[in-house]
């Protein structure tokens, strides 16, 4: 059987400086997009896992995020297990 897919979304924690988000916000303003508040920029990592059990896939992806994909000192992450 096919494995599972997981999507890990990594974002700067609240209160952590986000120069990329700030630059995007300023660029949007200069392009005439009014009413845009704070902009935060993060990253999305999609993983194909051999796991066939959703709970095991969730646990594996969370461990990957903690150990490598996110710098948990300054970033938070969210894991979504996707239907195969």
N, CA, C and O atoms as a printed pandas DataFrame, in Angstrom:
     atom_number atom_name residue_name chain_id  residue_number  x_coord  y_coord  z_coord
0              1         N          UNK        A               1    0.826   -1.208    0.000
1              2        CA          UNK        A               1    0.000    0.000    0.000
2              3         C          UNK        A               1    0.858    1.255    0.000
3              4         O          UNK        A               1    1.993    1.261    0.477
4              5         N          UNK        A               2    0.288    2.304   -0.543
5              6        CA          UNK        A               2    1.008    3.580   -0.605
6              7         C          UNK        A               2    1.157    4.152    0.796
7              8         O          UNK        A               2    0.354    3.877    1.688
8              9         N          UNK        A               3    2.189    4.942    0.967
9             10        CA          UNK        A               3    2.409    5.588    2.257
10            11         C          UNK        A               3    1.560    6.830    2.398
11            12         O          UNK        A               3    0.624    7.054    1.631
12            13         N          UNK        A               4    1.899    7.633    3.390
13            14        CA          UNK        A               4    1.154    8.852    3.689
14            15         C          UNK        A               4    1.975   10.060    3.253
15            16         O          UNK        A               4    3.193    9.983    3.089
16            17         N          UNK        A               5    1.288   11.160    3.073
17            18        CA          UNK        A               5    1.967   12.432    2.839
18            19         C          UNK        A               5    1.739   13.311    4.056
19            20         O          UNK        A               5    0.678   13.279    4.681
20            21         N          UNK        A               6    2.748   14.088    4.375
21            22        CA          UNK        A               6    2.627   15.035    5.480
22            23         C          UNK        A               6    3.101   16.393    5.003
23            24         O          UNK        A               6    4.056   16.499    4.234
24            25         N          UNK        A               7    2.423   17.429    5.467
25            26        CA          UNK        A               7    2.809   18.805    5.153
26            27         C          UNK        A               7    3.196   19.478    6.463
27            28         O          UNK        A               7    2.408   19.529    7.407
28            29         N          UNK        A               8    4.425   19.996    6.505
29            30        CA          UNK        A               8    4.931   20.699    7.682
30            31         C          UNK        A               8    5.002   22.179    7.335
31            32         O          UNK        A               8    5.696   22.567    6.396
32            33         N          UNK        A               9    4.289   23.003    8.088
33            34        CA          UNK        A               9    4.320   24.457    7.904
34            35         C          UNK        A               9    5.131   25.041    9.054
35            36         O          UNK        A               9    4.807   24.849   10.226
36            37         N          UNK        A              10    6.192   25.757    8.692
37            38        CA          UNK        A              10    7.101   26.348    9.682
38            39         C          UNK        A              10    6.975   27.868    9.596
39            40         O          UNK        A              10    7.083   28.452    8.518
40            41         N          UNK        A              11    6.743   28.499   10.751
41            42        CA          UNK        A              11    6.573   29.953   10.794
42            43         C          UNK        A              11    7.411   30.537   11.924
43            44         O          UNK        A              11    7.646   29.871   12.932
44            45         N          UNK        A              12    7.868   31.797   11.756
45            46        CA          UNK        A              12    8.551   32.451   12.879
46            47         C          UNK        A              12    7.577   32.591   14.052
47            48         O          UNK        A              12    6.395   32.875   13.855
48            49         N          UNK        A              13    8.076   32.392   15.257
49            50        CA          UNK        A              13    7.232   32.570   16.440
50            51         C          UNK        A              13    6.858   34.041   16.593
51            52         O          UNK        A              13    7.580   34.927   16.135
52            53         N          UNK        A              14    5.733   34.289   17.236
53            54        CA          UNK        A              14    5.307   35.662   17.516
54            55         C          UNK        A              14    6.416   36.365   18.291
55            56         O          UNK        A              14    7.011   35.776   19.194
56            57         N          UNK        A              15    6.693   37.599   17.950
57            58        CA          UNK        A              15    7.716   38.372   18.646
58            59         C          UNK        A              15    9.114   38.209   18.060
59            60         O          UNK        A              15   10.022   38.960   18.415
60            61         N          UNK        A              16    9.298   37.236   17.165
61            62        CA          UNK        A              16   10.602   37.044   16.523
62            63         C          UNK        A              16   10.644   37.924   15.274
63            64         O          UNK        A              16    9.691   37.943   14.495
64            65         N          UNK        A              17   11.730   38.640   15.086
65            66        CA          UNK        A              17   11.865   39.487   13.906
66            67         C          UNK        A              17   11.737   38.649   12.639
67            68         O          UNK        A              17   12.280   37.547   12.556
68            69         N          UNK        A              18   11.017   39.176   11.654
69            70        CA          UNK        A              18   10.793   38.482   10.385
70            71         C          UNK        A              18   11.104   39.451    9.246
71            72         O          UNK        A              18   10.192   40.047    8.672
72            73         N          UNK        A              19   12.409   39.615    8.909
73            74        CA          UNK        A              19   12.770   40.587    7.876
74            75         C          UNK        A              19   12.157   40.272    6.511
75            76         O          UNK        A              19   11.813   41.189    5.765
76            77         N          UNK        A              20   12.017   39.005    6.179
77            78        CA          UNK        A              20   11.416   38.652    4.890
78            79         C          UNK        A              20    9.942   39.065    4.862
79            80         O          UNK        A              20    9.471   39.617    3.868
80            81         N          UNK        A              21    9.223   38.802    5.942
81            82        CA          UNK        A              21    7.826   39.212    6.021
82            83         C          UNK        A              21    7.682   40.724    5.941
83            84         O          UNK        A              21    6.786   41.239    5.272
84            85         N          UNK        A              22    8.579   41.435    6.636
85            86        CA          UNK        A              22    8.543   42.902    6.616
86            87         C          UNK        A              22    8.781   43.426    5.206
87            88         O          UNK        A              22    8.097   44.349    4.765
88            89         N          UNK        A              23    9.751   42.841    4.491
89            90        CA          UNK        A              23   10.049   43.266    3.114
90            91         C          UNK        A              23    8.857   42.997    2.196
91            92         O          UNK        A              23    8.539   43.824    1.341
92            93         N          UNK        A              24    8.206   41.870    2.361
93            94        CA          UNK        A              24    7.029   41.554    1.546
94            95         C          UNK        A              24    5.913   42.561    1.827
95            96         O          UNK        A              24    5.262   43.048    0.903
96            97         N          UNK        A              25    5.696   42.871    3.112
97            98        CA          UNK        A              25    4.668   43.845    3.476
98            99         C          UNK        A              25    4.938   45.206    2.864
99           100         O          UNK        A              25    4.022   45.850    2.354
100          101         N          UNK        A              26    6.206   45.656    2.909
101          102        CA          UNK        A              26    6.557   46.952    2.322
102          103         C          UNK        A              26    6.363   46.929    0.811
103          104         O          UNK        A              26    5.872   47.901    0.237
104          105         N          UNK        A              27    6.744   45.823    0.155
105          106        CA          UNK        A              27    6.589   45.718   -1.300
106          107         C          UNK        A              27    5.111   45.737   -1.684
107          108         O          UNK        A              27    4.738   46.369   -2.672
108          109         N          UNK        A              28    4.270   45.054   -0.917
109          110        CA          UNK        A              28    2.835   45.069   -1.211
110          111         C          UNK        A              28    2.281   46.487   -1.103
111          112         O          UNK        A              28    1.476   46.912   -1.932
112          113         N          UNK        A              29    2.720   47.216   -0.072
113          114        CA          UNK        A              29    2.291   48.606    0.082
114          115         C          UNK        A              29    2.706   49.457   -1.100
115          116         O          UNK        A              29    1.931   50.280   -1.588
116          117         N          UNK        A              30    3.947   49.255   -1.564
117          118        CA          UNK        A              30    4.433   50.060   -2.689
118          119         C          UNK        A              30    3.721   49.707   -3.990
119          120         O          UNK        A              30    3.708   50.507   -4.926
120          121         N          UNK        A              31    3.133   48.520   -4.056
121          122        CA          UNK        A              31    2.361   48.116   -5.232
122          123         C          UNK        A              31    0.909   48.577   -5.144
123          124         O          UNK        A              31    0.116   48.315   -6.049
124          125         N          UNK        A              32    0.558   49.264   -4.052
125          126        CA          UNK        A              32   -0.781   49.824   -3.935
126          127         C          UNK        A              32   -1.767   48.946   -3.187
127          128         O          UNK        A              32   -2.961   49.245   -3.170
128          129         N          UNK        A              33   -1.299   47.868   -2.569
129          130        CA          UNK        A              33   -2.206   47.024   -1.779
130          131         C          UNK        A              33   -2.330   47.627   -0.393
131          132         O          UNK        A              33   -1.450   47.469    0.454
132          133         N          UNK        A              34   -3.433   48.318   -0.179
133          134        CA          UNK        A              34   -3.658   48.969    1.109
134          135         C          UNK        A              34   -4.316   47.981    2.070
135          136         O          UNK        A              34   -4.914   46.990    1.650
136          137         N          UNK        A              35   -4.197   48.263    3.343
137          138        CA          UNK        A              35   -4.906   47.460    4.322
138          139         C          UNK        A              35   -4.255   46.142    4.666
139          140         O          UNK        A              35   -4.889   45.286    5.284
140          141         N          UNK        A              36   -2.987   45.952    4.276
141          142        CA          UNK        A              36   -2.275   44.730    4.653
142          143         C          UNK        A              36   -1.567   45.013    5.970
143          144         O          UNK        A              36   -0.752   45.932    6.057
144          145         N          UNK        A              37   -1.877   44.226    6.990
145          146        CA          UNK        A              37   -1.231   44.390    8.290
146          147         C          UNK        A              37    0.113   43.682    8.298
147          148         O          UNK        A              37    0.827   43.653    7.296
148          149         N          UNK        A              38    0.440   43.115    9.446
149          150        CA          UNK        A              38    1.717   42.423    9.572
150          151         C          UNK        A              38    1.766   41.228    8.623
151          152         O          UNK        A              38    0.781   40.507    8.464
152          153         N          UNK        A              39    2.929   41.028    7.994
153          154        CA          UNK        A              39    3.152   39.896    7.107
154          155         C          UNK        A              39    4.212   39.005    7.741
155          156         O          UNK        A              39    5.268   39.489    8.150
156          157         N          UNK        A              40    3.940   37.717    7.824
157          158        CA          UNK        A              40    4.898   36.743    8.344
158          159         C          UNK        A              40    5.208   35.766    7.218
159          160         O          UNK        A              40    4.289   35.274    6.562
160          161         N          UNK        A              41    6.472   35.478    6.984
161          162        CA          UNK        A              41    6.878   34.561    5.921
162          163         C          UNK        A              41    7.454   33.296    6.549
163          164         O          UNK        A              41    8.289   33.364    7.451
164          165         N          UNK        A              42    7.006   32.162    6.072
165          166        CA          UNK        A              42    7.499   30.888    6.565
166          167         C          UNK        A              42    7.811   29.959    5.412
167          168         O          UNK        A              42    8.089   30.404    4.298
168          169         N          UNK        A              43    7.763   28.668    5.685
169          170        CA          UNK        A              43    8.038   27.692    4.631
170          171         C          UNK        A              43    7.140   26.483    4.824
171          172         O          UNK        A              43    6.690   26.185    5.930
172          173         N          UNK        A              44    6.892   25.796    3.719
173          174        CA          UNK        A              44    6.087   24.583    3.723
174          175         C          UNK        A              44    6.943   23.458    3.167
175          176         O          UNK        A              44    7.545   23.597    2.102
176          177         N          UNK        A              45    6.998   22.338    3.891
177          178        CA          UNK        A              45    7.753   21.169    3.466
178          179         C          UNK        A              45    6.766   20.019    3.325
179          180         O          UNK        A              45    6.054   19.696    4.275
180          181         N          UNK        A              46    6.715   19.393    2.145
181          182        CA          UNK        A              46    5.842   18.244    1.939
182          183         C          UNK        A              46    6.691   16.983    1.922
183          184         O          UNK        A              46    7.707   16.913    1.230
184          185         N          UNK        A              47    6.267   15.995    2.684
185          186        CA          UNK        A              47    7.018   14.753    2.851
186          187         C          UNK        A              47    6.172   13.571    2.393
187          188         O          UNK        A              47    4.984   13.494    2.703
188          189         N          UNK        A              48    6.784   12.658    1.660
189          190        CA          UNK        A              48    6.152   11.378    1.376
190          191         C          UNK        A              48    6.758   10.386    2.353
191          192         O          UNK        A              48    7.975   10.200    2.382
192          193         N          UNK        A              49    5.912    9.748    3.155
193          194        CA          UNK        A              49    6.376    8.848    4.199
194          195         C          UNK        A              49    5.930    7.424    3.908
195          196         O          UNK        A              49    4.877    7.204    3.310
196          197         N          UNK        A              50    6.732    6.463    4.332
197          198        CA          UNK        A              50    6.372    5.053    4.158
198          199         C          UNK        A              50    5.253    4.641    5.109
199          200         O          UNK        A              50    4.609    3.611    4.908
200          201         N          UNK        A              51    5.024    5.453    6.152
201          202        CA          UNK        A              51    3.994    5.134    7.151
202          203         C          UNK        A              51    2.635    4.963    6.477
203          204         O          UNK        A              51    2.294    5.697    5.550
204          205         N          UNK        A              52    1.865    3.985    6.954
205          206        CA          UNK        A              52    0.504    3.811    6.444
206          207         C          UNK        A              52   -0.537    4.170    7.502
207          208         O          UNK        A              52   -1.723    4.286    7.193
208          209         N          UNK        A              53   -0.100    4.345    8.738
209          210        CA          UNK        A              53   -0.993    4.723    9.834
210          211         C          UNK        A              53   -0.904    6.236   10.045
211          212         O          UNK        A              53    0.190    6.758   10.257
212          213         N          UNK        A              54   -2.034    6.948    9.991
213          214        CA          UNK        A              54   -1.998    8.413   10.133
214          215         C          UNK        A              54   -1.339    8.887   11.421
215          216         O          UNK        A              54   -0.600    9.871   11.401
216          217         N          UNK        A              55   -1.586    8.215   12.539
217          218        CA          UNK        A              55   -1.000    8.642   13.807
218          219         C          UNK        A              55    0.523    8.467   13.785
219          220         O          UNK        A              55    1.254    9.311   14.303
220          221         N          UNK        A              56    0.995    7.381   13.188
221          222        CA          UNK        A              56    2.444    7.160   13.073
222          223         C          UNK        A              56    3.076    8.187   12.138
223          224         O          UNK        A              56    4.172    8.683   12.398
224          225         N          UNK        A              57    2.378    8.503   11.048
225          226        CA          UNK        A              57    2.878    9.516   10.113
226          227         C          UNK        A              57    2.962   10.877   10.803
227          228         O          UNK        A              57    3.937   11.608   10.628
228          229         N          UNK        A              58    1.941   11.212   11.584
229          230        CA          UNK        A              58    1.920   12.482   12.326
230          231         C          UNK        A              58    3.106   12.541   13.287
231          232         O          UNK        A              58    3.824   13.540   13.335
232          233         N          UNK        A              59    3.307   11.470   14.047
233          234        CA          UNK        A              59    4.392   11.437   15.030
234          235         C          UNK        A              59    5.757   11.533   14.346
235          236         O          UNK        A              59    6.644   12.237   14.827
236          237         N          UNK        A              60    5.924   10.830   13.232
237          238        CA          UNK        A              60    7.203   10.858   12.517
238          239         C          UNK        A              60    7.492   12.261   11.984
239          240         O          UNK        A              60    8.604   12.767   12.129
240          241         N          UNK        A              61    6.494   12.883   11.369
241          242        CA          UNK        A              61    6.695   14.218   10.797
242          243         C          UNK        A              61    6.954   15.245   11.898
243          244         O          UNK        A              61    7.756   16.160   11.706
244          245         N          UNK        A              62    6.291   15.109   13.047
245          246        CA          UNK        A              62    6.550   16.034   14.160
246          247         C          UNK        A              62    7.978   15.882   14.671
247          248         O          UNK        A              62    8.631   16.875   14.993
248          249         N          UNK        A              63    8.464   14.654   14.748
249          250        CA          UNK        A              63    9.844   14.429   15.191
250          251         C          UNK        A              63   10.837   15.019   14.183
251          252         O          UNK        A              63   11.839   15.615   14.578
252          253         N          UNK        A              64   10.562   14.856   12.885
253          254        CA          UNK        A              64   11.414   15.446   11.840
254          255         C          UNK        A              64   11.440   16.967   11.981
255          256         O          UNK        A              64   12.494   17.593   11.867
256          257         N          UNK        A              65   10.272   17.549   12.227
257          258        CA          UNK        A              65   10.193   19.005   12.371
258          259         C          UNK        A              65   10.990   19.469   13.580
259          260         O          UNK        A              65   11.742   20.439   13.494
260          261         N          UNK        A              66   10.828   18.779   14.708
261          262        CA          UNK        A              66   11.558   19.159   15.931
262          263         C          UNK        A              66   13.065   19.035   15.764
263          264         O          UNK        A              66   13.824   19.876   16.246
264          265         N          UNK        A              67   13.495   17.974   15.075
265          266        CA          UNK        A              67   14.931   17.685   15.010
266          267         C          UNK        A              67   15.650   18.388   13.862
267          268         O          UNK        A              67   16.859   18.608   13.940
268          269         N          UNK        A              68   14.925   18.748   12.788
269          270        CA          UNK        A              68   15.611   19.309   11.624
270          271         C          UNK        A              68   14.876   20.442   10.920
271          272         O          UNK        A              68   15.474   21.471   10.605
272          273         N          UNK        A              69   13.588   20.259   10.674
273          274        CA          UNK        A              69   12.886   21.168    9.758
274          275         C          UNK        A              69   12.598   22.540   10.346
275          276         O          UNK        A              69   12.495   23.522    9.611
276          277         N          UNK        A              70   12.467   22.615   11.665
277          278        CA          UNK        A              70   12.175   23.894   12.323
278          279         C          UNK        A              70   13.232   24.159   13.381
279          280         O          UNK        A              70   13.688   23.243   14.065
280          281         N          UNK        A              71   13.613   25.417   13.506
281          282        CA          UNK        A              71   14.455   25.846   14.625
282          283         C          UNK        A              71   13.480   26.241   15.727
283          284         O          UNK        A              71   12.983   27.367   15.749
284          285         N          UNK        A              72   13.208   25.312   16.641
285          286        CA          UNK        A              72   12.116   25.514   17.595
286          287         C          UNK        A              72   12.382   26.631   18.605
287          288         O          UNK        A              72   11.488   26.997   19.368
288          289         N          UNK        A              73   13.596   27.174   18.617
289          290        CA          UNK        A              73   13.869   28.333   19.470
290          291         C          UNK        A              73   13.126   29.557   18.928
291          292         O          UNK        A              73   12.589   30.361   19.691
292          293         N          UNK        A              74   13.105   29.684   17.597
293          294        CA          UNK        A              74   12.518   30.881   16.983
294          295         C          UNK        A              74   11.357   30.581   16.032
295          296         O          UNK        A              74   10.717   31.503   15.526
296          297         N          UNK        A              75   11.083   29.299   15.785
297          298        CA          UNK        A              75   10.027   28.938   14.839
298          299         C          UNK        A              75    9.044   27.957   15.476
299          300         O          UNK        A              75    9.411   27.140   16.320
300          301         N          UNK        A              76    7.790   28.063   15.049
301          302        CA          UNK        A              76    6.787   27.068   15.415
302          303         C          UNK        A              76    6.472   26.271   14.157
303          304         O          UNK        A              76    6.775   26.703   13.045
304          305         N          UNK        A              77    5.866   25.113   14.337
305          306        CA          UNK        A              77    5.500   24.310   13.173
306          307         C          UNK        A              77    4.148   23.653   13.397
307          308         O          UNK        A              77    3.692   23.469   14.525
308          309         N          UNK        A              78    3.525   23.308   12.272
309          310        CA          UNK        A              78    2.258   22.589   12.282
310          311         C          UNK        A              78    2.381   21.442   11.292
311          312         O          UNK        A              78    2.898   21.634   10.192
312          313         N          UNK        A              79    1.922   20.265   11.659
313          314        CA          UNK        A              79    1.979   19.087   10.785
314          315         C          UNK        A              79    0.552   18.696   10.397
315          316         O          UNK        A              79   -0.325   18.565   11.251
316          317         N          UNK        A              80    0.339   18.514    9.099
317          318        CA          UNK        A              80   -0.936   17.987    8.601
318          319         C          UNK        A              80   -0.626   16.692    7.869
319          320         O          UNK        A              80    0.248   16.664    7.003
320          321         N          UNK        A              81   -1.326   15.632    8.204
321          322        CA          UNK        A              81   -1.199   14.376    7.456
322          323         C          UNK        A              81   -2.277   14.399    6.379
323          324         O          UNK        A              81   -3.455   14.615    6.666
324          325         N          UNK        A              82   -1.857   14.174    5.135
325          326        CA          UNK        A              82   -2.760   14.280    3.988
326          327         C          UNK        A              82   -3.188   12.898    3.527
327          328         O          UNK        A              82   -2.443   11.931    3.686
328          329         N          UNK        A              83   -4.355   12.803    2.970
329          330        CA          UNK        A              83   -4.812   11.536    2.415
330          331         C          UNK        A              83   -3.877   11.117    1.274
331          332         O          UNK        A              83   -3.455   11.962    0.484
332          333         N          UNK        A              84   -3.551    9.823    1.180
333          334        CA          UNK        A              84   -2.618    9.389    0.128
334          335         C          UNK        A              84   -3.196    9.568   -1.260
335          336         O          UNK        A              84   -2.535    9.250   -2.249
